[in-house]
Amino acid sequence: MKFEKINSYPQLLERYKALQYLLGLRVDNAGEKPTFERDILVCGGTGCVSSDSAKIVENLQSEIKARGLEQKVQVLKTGCFGFCEKGPIVLVQPDNVFYVQVTPNDAKDIVEQHIVGGSRVERLLYEEPLLKRKIERSKDIPFYKKQIRIALRNCGVINPENIHEYIATQGFQALGKCLSEMTGPQVIDFMKKSGLRGRGGGGFPTGIKWEAARKFESPEKFIICNADEGDPGAFMDRSILEGDPCSVLEAMAIAGYAIGASQGYIYIRAEYPLAIHRLQIAIEQARKIGMLGKNIMDSGFNFDIELKFGAGAFVCGEETALIHSIEGNRGEPTTKPPFPAESGLWKVPTCVNNVETFANVPAIINKGVEWFNSIGTEKSKGTKVFALAGKINNVGLVEVPMGTTLREIIYDIGGGIRGGKDFKAVQTGGPSGGCITKENLDTPITYENLTAIGSMMGSGGMIVMDEANCMVNIAKFYLEFTLDESCGKCTPCRIGNKRLHEMLTQITDGKAEEDTMEKLAALADTIKKTSLCGLGQTSPNPVLSTMKFFKNEYIEHIRDHKCSAGVCKNLMQYFILSDKCIGCTACARNCPQNCISGKVKQPHVIDQSKCIKCGLCYQKCKFSAIEIR
Amino acid sequence: MENNAAICTADGAAKEMFDKLDQFIDSLGTDSNSPRRKGDLIRILHQAQHIFGYLPEEVQIHVARKLKIHHSEVSGVISFYNYFTTEPRGKHNISICLGTACFVKGADKILEEFEKELGIKAGQVTEDMEFSIDVVRCIGACGLAPVITIGEKVFGKLTPGGEVKKILSQYKSEVK
């Protein structure tokens, strides 16, 4: 592929028109006549790649070649379609046919029946679970119906490894517009009016953040993109970087122009090799076409971007810790002020924004403040991407307007709870957040509302839990995470969380004292008030939130030594029901402790003193003769 | 190269590895007198771990000298970040995702089964250096929960009871 330099904004607009044909089959009214007759788009996000989507691409290509159709059909790897539950996904355009759970072996049928034969591969179409009706178009699938895609607008549409396709989606026009028609303060004013707020957790207004960084005079300033998506269960930033890396590059350049910075850094987790790879390609191509580098579009503005790698530390999502990590130090946070806007990376004014925030910026500048303001609620404008995971039918990435209710997300989009079980809670905000219960399912999601009901927006991870999840155990899980990730610098976080964890372990072991809940609450309060950074200040939230909403579950563990979810091993005992046991010996043969005894064809007995509660007998028994009490 | 003596005598290929690392460091064009030279440290350590498989003291000292910083600074950074290890890992490193999405779907039971099958705990390596187990926090493939990776290969939607044994047997037969 040849990437020619674009020397001015008018030249960019010309190039945009000339490249429209690339998306001719995929976007309405793209204008120019496309080269191919069909585009087959295969999801190349991490989830689908893990399920062999690269092999699907390969097989599709060889099937097409075998039929001599190379000039008519092209196969492309795109970013994530979001519907991870049904991955790998293949979309055939312009027919707009959406195939789900495709395997490499299906390539032949797709080419033979669909491309050549003109029919559909019925078995690969999405089937609506209730009516058992096959659905052909993605927009008719309930999962997509309520979504509005701004940050994810290009994911699953363009080939992220070809910057020309990004240009064909109006790429870099927002930057061109800023450089040729607006001053830095005008860009900032525009962002302030748009009402865009940080999508990484705190929800701080982006325009105000930029304004603060502009205010400080300095010969050198930095823009940092925080791509250290550490919240377990959240993967929207990764998907954006894998599916539409150029939008982040463009937004960083815009931010650089606004605050007066000429160097940007993307701090990315080393755990995301595919996102790193795509970013490297995007940066290289952007330099070639002159969207990064010196004198961008003949405006006199210089901006370049470098990647910096994380190394597995959750606390580095905190901006001061992140900055220390880029400097090559231990990623320990420091107190604010001074804020990074005044003294950040190498003591220079620095502006740190999250990936999803950046991805919104070019769209807002292209489409205008009014358009963006028409989406969302009064104080929370636009959309938010959520990563739905856990015990839900449709695991995946969803982007909905702010103000959508949890019920809509979980039941309409998410398809309800897996296995027809009962919804128990949804955890938002990761290890810093809290859980939301049935009573609050109809709360419209905004920054303020989530905080008011004891959780937080966070980066947008939503972990759905059902009746089989023990909430004490979940709180313990989050604390284990915090313990692992606490940098150890301040005492409340280092020792306080350890003590909280010990108390929770006593509860799940059935060894807690009556007043443990009061002790937990008091210590949690101290940790929140006295910790140095956001990690410690929010680490007790999962404990406090589960104690508030599931008090009875705690009491049950402490007083009755019982875990009704059947999770806490030390509170369980396995028994063999003598009227159901036929003496098949399956349990005794599989028991690793050899603590099940009995004669063939006679009821068996478990020696409770030796039982380690591994549950193997329960799994192996075919006669439901083993009971957990 | 006196600081590399220990590794050199243990393994003839070591010099080649150090050369490779030096080439990488030189390619970065870091100014060894710049106060910002430490900014490349994490990237260098990633590369070093990629080359050596882990970060033994000899490698740490080597990197420290190259960047003209103290060994303690290098060691401090390594001990802070989970990604870096000072112990060798097994030929097949099993990473078990314990992110929230995997956890609520029973990833802890999958971990237990691997630990039981291999007779080692998370963070350890088997005596024959064939397998090691690591716990990771979310690899972002939540649609496949519970998910593990062995080397580059991903195994998703695992269920307790039998499946773990089957996966391991693929690798064990490969060993023999």
Boltz contact constraints between the chains, C-beta under 6 A:
constraints:
  - contact:
      token1: [A, 46]
      token2: [B, 140]
      max_distance: 6.0
  - contact:
      token1: [A, 46]
      token2: [B, 141]
      max_distance: 6.0
  - contact:
      token1: [A, 47]
      token2: [B, 141]
      max_distance: 6.0
  - contact:
      token1: [A, 47]
      token2: [B, 143]
      max_distance: 6.0
  - contact:
      token1: [A, 50]
      token2: [B, 141]
      max_distance: 6.0
  - contact:
      token1: [A, 50]
      token2: [B, 144]
      max_distance: 6.0
  - contact:
      token1: [A, 50]
      token2: [B, 154]
      max_distance: 6.0
  - contact:
      token1: [A, 84]
      token2: [B, 143]
      max_distance: 6.0
  - contact:
      token1: [A, 85]
      token2: [B, 143]
      max_distance: 6.0
  - contact:
      token1: [A, 87]
      token2: [B, 143]
      max_distance: 6.0
  - contact:
      token1: [A, 232]
      token2: [B, 99]
      max_distance: 6.0
  - contact:
      token1: [A, 232]
      token2: [B, 100]
      max_distance: 6.0
  - contact:
      token1: [A, 232]
      token2: [B, 137]
      max_distance: 6.0
  - contact:
      token1: [A, 232]
      token2: [B, 138]
      max_distance: 6.0
  - contact:
      token1: [A, 233]
      token2: [B, 99]
      max_distance: 6.0
  - contact:
      token1: [A, 233]
      token2: [B, 100]
      max_distance: 6.0
  - contact:
      token1: [A, 233]
      token2: [B, 101]
      max_distance: 6.0
  - contact:
      token1: [A, 233]
      token2: [B, 142]
      max_distance: 6.0
  - contact:
      token1: [A, 235]
      token2: [B, 140]
      max_distance: 6.0
  - contact:
      token1: [A, 238]
      token2: [B, 140]
      max_distance: 6.0
  - contact:
      token1: [A, 270]
      token2: [B, 83]
      max_distance: 6.0
  - contact:
      token1: [A, 271]
      token2: [B, 139]
      max_distance: 6.0
  - contact:
      token1: [A, 309]
      token2: [B, 42]
      max_distance: 6.0
  - contact:
      token1: [A, 309]
      token2: [B, 43]
      max_distance: 6.0
  - contact:
      token1: [A, 309]
      token2: [B, 46]
      max_distance: 6.0
  - contact:
      token1: [A, 311]
      token2: [B, 42]
      max_distance: 6.0
  - contact:
      token1: [A, 311]
      token2: [B, 81]
      max_distance: 6.0
  - contact:
      token1: [A, 311]
      token2: [B, 83]
      max_distance: 6.0
  - contact:
      token1: [A, 311]
      token2: [B, 84]
      max_distance: 6.0
  - contact:
      token1: [A, 312]
      token2: [B, 81]
      max_distance: 6.0
  - contact:
      token1: [A, 312]
      token2: [B, 82]
      max_distance: 6.0
  - contact:
      token1: [A, 312]
      token2: [B, 83]
      max_distance: 6.0
  - contact:
      token1: [A, 313]
      token2: [B, 81]
      max_distance: 6.0
  - contact:
      token1: [A, 327]
      token2: [B, 39]
      max_distance: 6.0
  - contact:
      token1: [A, 328]
      token2: [B, 38]
      max_distance: 6.0
  - contact:
      token1: [A, 328]
      token2: [B, 39]
      max_distance: 6.0
  - contact:
      token1: [A, 328]
      token2: [B, 41]
      max_distance: 6.0
  - contact:
      token1: [A, 328]
      token2: [B, 42]
      max_distance: 6.0
  - contact:
      token1: [A, 330]
      token2: [B, 76]
      max_distance: 6.0
  - contact:
      token1: [A, 330]
      token2: [B, 77]
      max_distance: 6.0
  - contact:
      token1: [A, 330]
      token2: [B, 80]
      max_distance: 6.0
  - contact:
      token1: [A, 346]
      token2: [B, 36]
      max_distance: 6.0
  - contact:
      token1: [A, 389]
      token2: [B, 101]
      max_distance: 6.0
  - contact:
      token1: [A, 389]
      token2: [B, 142]
      max_distance: 6.0
  - contact:
      token1: [A, 390]
      token2: [B, 101]
      max_distance: 6.0
  - contact:
      token1: [A, 390]
      token2: [B, 104]
      max_distance: 6.0
  - contact:
      token1: [A, 395]
      token2: [B, 142]
      max_distance: 6.0
  - contact:
      token1: [A, 395]
      token2: [B, 143]
      max_distance: 6.0
  - contact:
      token1: [A, 463]
      token2: [B, 100]
      max_distance: 6.0
  - contact:
      token1: [A, 463]
      token2: [B, 101]
      max_distance: 6.0
  - contact:
      token1: [A, 465]
      token2: [B, 104]
      max_distance: 6.0
  - contact:
      token1: [A, 469]
      token2: [B, 104]
      max_distance: 6.0
  - contact:
      token1: [A, 477]
      token2: [B, 103]
      max_distance: 6.0
  - contact:
      token1: [A, 619]
      token2: [B, 161]
      max_distance: 6.0
